[in-house]
Amino acid sequence: MATVDNIIARFVTLNAQRESIDKTRAPKCLPGARIGCCTYSEELIMQYVALNEDILGSTKSDAVGGTDEGDTSAFTHKLNVLTDERVMSICENVLYVIVYHLIETGQADAMLGALVRNEAFFVVLPQAKTAKLVKSVLERLSQEIKDLDVLYKVFSIYRSWCESKNRTFLGLRIELKIAILQILRQSYTTAIDILDKLQRDVKELEDKSLLLDIHLVQAKVFLLVRNFVRMKIALSNAKNIATNINTPTYVTAEIDLLSGLLYLGEKDYRAAYSYFFEAYEGFHMAIGGTYSVLFPNLARVNRKAKVLSDLVVETAVEPLLGSGTVPDIVSEQELYSCHATMSDISAVFFTFYNLTEYRSVKNKESEMQLVDACAQHYIRYFSSLDSCMDVDSNDVVERASFECETEPLDISLLARADERKLVQSLKYLLLTIVITGRNKEMATLLGAKNKQRFINHVEVEMIQKISSCYDNSSIVDFEQLLTDYRQVIMMDPVLQQEVHRLYEALLERNILRLLEPYNVVEIDFIASKLSLPQDKVEKKLAEMILDHKLRGTIDQGKANLLIYDEEAKETFYEDVNKTIGHLTRVIDTLYEKAQHAI
């Protein structure tokens, strides 16, 4: 059996090897890179597995056949080793290395087996450290695994584990993540029910921070189902809590962003513009500057200096075009992922991008998963988990009206994890500028120092082209834009709604301007002038007539539009009403003077 001194010596040796590897990878770390920074060689990781086994001691199956005295002495030694503070710290670090390796290599079942194997360690580990470890593992799992079925299974298992261990606060936070997973699975009714129950439970415990997160998620799900009344209630509750506790900058920025989306849905574009502006500034301060809440260990200043030195040495590099995002590493070919402290399965950083990023993987039987030696060791412990925690495949999927059946874009092509909130706030900010007709302000806004790196972003470019279409009153260019950016638009329900409104408004404006000199006009003539199909123009004309935006009628036999003259507006009743009002004020004035005279 391993002694404490032996365990410490082995850990120091392994830790030195790991730190040397991490040191060579540190300059190459970049958010969103493909290669995991916590994956190591099979030889090194198996040494960590062996050290973990020596710390935990023999399993029950290994002890069969031994004497009672031998079992007692082995158990005593095992307990003495596990309860040593130095060994507890070492075992915690070893477990992080093993679990992160299994997660980044996509071996979720083996990861669960590793946690089950270390259940004896969790018994002696303080509850706060156990909760921190479980939360860290689930956060990392949410970043690496995009299969909703796997995430739902793991989160459900640990929700039940928290109930069995009386870990109430940790269990409620996992329950909130399950609600977000239900939103991603498009089970909006189920998500709302979970959030309502969770809200009642957390109110009894008076956990203000968790209650704030619940209200933020409620506001997002009500936005997705277009229930602005309940969204306003959830946001109002969130603002009340945020004023009474120490709220981080990025949480305040998220409240401003959701408030802007609420006013955007209610067509109060001036108020929405103010909120989006404040939201962008808040997110830039929290995650877009030198220090990032998501990536606190990322040395941005050192990387920028390295980029400048590379550009000076390699003079043959082609000049950068425009003012687009400059990659952090220019000369290095091998980039390692830099993991965020918070995943997208959270109240603040859950965005509309995740609706297409996280999906249930089809045809799982046909996909052969690579299993390394580390996973083979721990996979046998996975069978001890409760099998009833598997995902129910009969869940009702509520497909929203904005969702598209076509294959979505790769989210990494649109925005990195540390840029999504900034891009989201900026595109809505620019959208309100277009809607309010202040297109000339767009160049000034994008010229600001903290917004220049997003000038060539796909979504920002799209908003700029929409602004150009509005300036030129070109419905043809707008039609082409809707075709070119269809997948980008369909990924964001708010963007889709507002772009549709802009297109309809531009089409109506062009039709009314075209019909102004005519009393009778052929529909085919209107369609040819607008370069649109005749049936589409006829449908739009009928819609405008029904909405009282156009006075006229369609002669379907001749395919003509008969336009009526504007009726002379009768002001008789309004004039009488004004006269009565004037007389009332005169009588009131005379009455007051009579009272003074008496």
Secondary structure, 3 states (H helix, E strand, C coil): CCCHHHHHHHHHHHHHHHHHHHHHHHHHEECCCCECCCCCCHHHHHHHHHHHHHHHCCCCCCCCCCCHHHHHHHHHHHHHHHCCHHHHHHHHHHHHHHHHHHHHCCCHHHHHHHHHHCHHHHHHCCHHHHHHHHHHHHHHHHHHCCEHHHHHHHHHHHHHHHHHCCCHHHHHHHHHHHHHHHHHCCCHHHHHHHHHHHHHHHHHHCCHHHHHHHHHHHHHHHHHCCCHHHHHHHHHHHHHHHCCCCCCHHHHHHHHHHHHHHHHHCCCHHHHHHHHHHHHHHHHHHHHCCCCCCCCCCCHHHHHHHHHHHHHHCCCCCCCCCCCCCCCCCCCCCCEECCCCCCCCCCCCCCCCHHHHCECCCCHHHCCCCCCHHHHHHHHHHCCCCHHHCCCCCCCCCCCCCCCCCCCCCHHHHCCCCCHHHHHHHHHHHHHHHHCCCCCHHHHHHCCCCCHHHCCCHHHHHHHHHHHHHHHCCHHHHHHHHHHCHHHHHCCHHHHHHHHHHHHHHHHHHHHHHHCCCCEEEHHHHHHHHCCCHHHHHHHHHHHHHCCCCCEEEECCCCEEEECCCCCCCCHHHHHHHHHHHHHHHHHHHHHHHHHHC
